Amino acid sequence: MTKQKCKKCGKSNYHAHYICKNCRQNVGERLDHRCIRHTQTECKNRQNNENNDVKDAVFTIMKVYNKEINVMIDTGSQGSVISQEFLKQMGKEIEKSTKIIMIDINGERKIPLGKISNVIVEANNDKWELEMLVTSSTSYNVVLGNDWLSKVKGTINFKKRILVYEWDNEYNQLPISCW
C-alpha cells in the first residue's frame, strides 16, 4: 500500500493537522514552543485533576463522509455514535430503529434515535465502514468507541499523545489531544 504525502508537512504517515485552541497555530507535526507548552499544560491539568470525569476520551482529526472533523475516541463507549445534526449536514438519514438503551456522555440513560450503516471514516488513507448509533447530541459529531478500537487494534499512548492502530497489516498513528 502506497501512502500519499501530506500537503502541509510532506510526511507520509502523519496527516492530521489541527489548530491549537490557545494560540490558534497549527498543531501537529510542526509544534512551536508555545503550542507544546499549551498542549502539555492542558493535558497534564486534565489528567491530574481529580474532579475531571473525562479520563477515557481523546480527540483526533479524521474524515467522516469525506469531511475533516474533530472525532472523539472514547474507551468508555462500547459502540460508535454519530449526531443527527452531523448526519443532516452530510445529507444522510437514519436507516434503522433501535431498542438499545445507552448511557450518554453525560451519564444519562437514553434511547438513540436509530442506527446508520456504512458510515465512512478515514485516517491516513485508511478507510472503515462502520455502523453507528444516532443521537440528538449537539456536544459532538462522531464518537468512535471500543468497537472501532478493537477492529483496528488501537492503542492510546497518552505520554506521546498518539493513537497507534493496525490496518491492512500496517501500523499507523494519529495525533491525539486530551482536552
C-alpha positions in Angstrom: 0.0 0.0 0.0 1.5 3.3 -1.0 0.9 6.2 1.3 0.3 9.7 -0.1 2.3 12.6 1.2 0.7 15.2 3.3 0.4 18.6 1.5 1.2 20.5 4.7 4.2 18.7 6.1 5.3 16.2 3.4 5.2 13.2 5.8 3.7 10.0 4.5 2.1 8.8 7.8 1.1 12.0 9.6 -1.9 13.7 8.0 -3.9 15.1 10.9 -3.3 18.8 11.4 -5.4 20.8 13.8 -5.4 24.2 15.4 -4.2 24.9 19.0 -7.2 26.3 20.8 -5.0 28.7 22.8 -2.6 30.2 20.3 -4.5 29.4 17.1 -1.4 27.9 15.4 -1.3 24.6 13.6 -0.8 21.8 16.0 0.6 18.5 14.6 4.0 17.7 13.2 5.2 21.3 13.4 4.7 22.4 17.0 6.4 25.6 18.2 7.3 26.1 21.8 4.1 27.9 22.6 1.8 25.1 21.2 3.8 22.4 23.0 3.5 24.3 26.3 -0.2 24.9 25.9 -0.9 21.3 24.9 1.2 19.8 27.7 -0.2 22.1 30.3 -3.8 21.4 29.2 -3.2 17.6 29.1 -1.4 17.4 32.4 -4.0 19.6 34.0 -6.8 17.4 32.7 -5.1 14.1 33.7 -4.1 15.3 37.2 -7.5 17.0 38.0 -9.3 14.6 40.4 -12.6 16.3 39.6 -12.2 15.6 35.9 -14.6 12.8 34.9 -13.4 12.6 31.3 -10.3 10.4 31.5 -11.3 7.8 28.9 -11.7 10.0 25.8 -9.3 11.7 23.5 -9.7 13.7 20.3 -8.2 13.5 16.8 -8.9 14.7 13.3 -10.4 12.2 10.9 -12.6 12.3 7.8 -16.2 11.2 8.1 -18.2 11.2 4.9 -15.2 12.9 3.3 -15.4 15.9 5.7 -12.4 16.5 8.1 -13.8 16.8 11.6 -12.7 16.5 15.2 -13.6 13.0 16.4 -13.8 11.8 20.0 -12.3 8.4 20.7 -13.9 7.1 23.8 -12.7 3.9 25.5 -15.8 4.2 27.8 -18.1 3.7 24.9 -18.9 0.2 23.7 -20.1 1.3 20.2 -19.6 4.2 17.9 -22.1 7.2 17.8 -22.9 9.9 15.3 -25.1 13.0 15.9 -28.3 13.6 14.0 -27.2 17.2 13.3 -23.9 16.0 11.6 -25.9 13.4 9.6 -28.2 16.2 8.3 -25.2 18.3 7.3 -23.9 15.3 5.3 -27.3 14.8 3.7 -27.8 11.4 5.4 -30.7 10.0 7.2 -31.3 7.4 10.0 -31.7 3.9 8.3 -33.0 1.7 11.1 -34.7 1.9 14.5 -33.1 0.5 17.6 -34.2 -0.5 21.1 -30.8 -0.2 22.7 -30.5 1.8 25.8 -27.2 3.6 26.1 -25.5 5.8 28.7 -24.7 9.1 27.0 -21.5 11.1 27.6 -23.3 13.0 30.4 -24.1 9.7 32.2 -27.8 9.7 31.4 -29.7 6.7 30.1 -31.0 7.4 26.6 -32.6 5.6 23.7 -30.7 6.5 20.5 -32.8 7.9 17.6 -31.7 5.0 15.4 -28.8 3.4 13.5 -27.0 4.1 10.3 -24.7 1.6 8.4 -21.8 2.2 6.2 -20.5 5.4 7.8 -17.2 6.0 6.0 -14.4 7.0 8.4 -10.9 7.8 7.1 -7.5 8.5 8.6 -4.1 8.3 6.9 -5.6 7.0 3.7 -7.1 4.0 5.7 -10.9 3.6 5.4 -13.5 1.9 7.5 -17.3 1.4 7.1 -19.0 1.4 10.5 -22.5 1.0 11.9 -23.2 3.8 14.3 -26.0 4.8 16.7 -27.6 8.1 16.0 -28.2 10.6 18.9 -29.6 14.0 19.2 -26.5 15.3 21.0 -25.0 18.7 20.0 -21.9 18.1 22.0 -20.1 16.0 19.4 -20.3 15.0 15.7 -18.8 11.5 16.0 -17.6 9.2 18.8 -15.6 6.2 18.0 -15.9 3.5 20.7 -14.4 0.2 21.6 -16.0 -1.4 18.5 -13.7 0.6 16.3 -10.7 0.5 18.7 -10.9 -3.3 18.7 -11.3 -3.5 14.9 -8.1 -1.6 14.4 -6.2 -2.9 17.5 -5.9 0.6 18.7 -3.6 1.7 21.5 -3.7 5.1 23.0 -0.3 6.5 24.2 -1.0 9.5 26.5 2.7 10.3 27.0 3.4 10.6 23.3 -0.1 11.9 22.5 -0.7 9.4 19.7 -3.1 6.6 18.9 -1.4 3.7 17.2 -3.6 1.4 15.1 -3.2 -1.5 12.7 -4.9 -1.8 9.4 -4.1 -3.9 6.3 -1.1 -5.4 8.2 0.5 -1.9 8.7 0.9 0.1 11.8 -0.1 3.8 11.6 -0.7 6.6 14.1 -2.8 9.6 14.7 -2.0 12.6 16.9 -4.4 13.0 19.8 -5.4 15.7 22.2 -6.8 15.2 25.6 -8.7 18.5 26.2 
